[in-house]
Amino acid sequence: MLCAVYKSPNKDSTYLYVERRDDFSKVPANLLTSFGIPQLVTIINLAAREHLALADIDKVRQQLQQQGFYLQLPPPPQDMLAQHKAQHQQ
């Protein structure tokens, strides 16, 4: 299963996976508007991979098959203050 991966020029660390290069027909218009003009990063063969760096490969495959795209958002920011407090309360 090949897919194309695009990064967002508007949102850091946000990526859009689609089934075919430059085919955004299954991506909702409002998502594309907020995403910005997609910038191609790579084309990958999901069948030849066991994992991806920052996304669950099974979830990516499933969403590509079900809805025709997968949106990878950046991980939530770490709350360093909360972690510090939790460590020092013990």
C-alpha positions, 0 to 999 in steps of 0.5 A: 500500500503506497501513500503520499505524505505532505507537511502543512506550511501552516501548522508545525509537525502536522502531516497529511497522508493520502492514498495517491500523490496529489489526490486530495479528493477525499480530504474535507475542504475545511481541513485542506483550508486550515492545513494550507497548500500541502507540501510533498515530503515523501511517498512510502510503501506501508506494506513494506514497513512495520512502524512509522516514526511518530504515527501508529502504522495500523491506524494510518492503514485503517484510516487510509482504507476507511476515509482515504486520508490520515491526519498526523498532528503533533504530540501535545506539549509536555507540561514540565511544571506538572511533571516537576511537581509530581516528582517532588510530591513523592 
